[in-house]
Amino acid sequence: MKNCNASVNGPAAAAILGSGLGCMALGLITTSAESIPALKNALTFSVPVGALSGQTTAAVIIWLLGWAVLHSKWKHTQTDLGKVFAAALALVLLGTLGTLPPVWEIFH
């Protein structure tokens, strides 16, 4: 019996790219919160934790939404995992840069 879904990798690609989107979101939100005091205050969901509580919550929501949307679009497709991985890696690297204090200081 032939497995009809043997060549479908869209769900895996959605998970990979969704994680890149979440990382990029964390970098953008962190840099924005450090540059905009009102946003930093708005993202303080827990006073002992500070704005990081809202930054990570927002990034997780964006990650889940991105993953869900991509999964629904790609669940029956074969994707180029090389391109998806490269895009996710670029997003992770840019997101990581956005969490570094020297980057925040550029925007002050």
Secondary structure, 3 states (H helix, E strand, C coil): CCCCCCCCCHHHHHHHHHHHHHHHHHHHHHHHHHHCHHHHHHCCCECCCECHHHHHHHHHHHHHHHHHHHHHHHCCCCCCHHHHHHHHHHHHHHHHHHCCHHHHHHCC
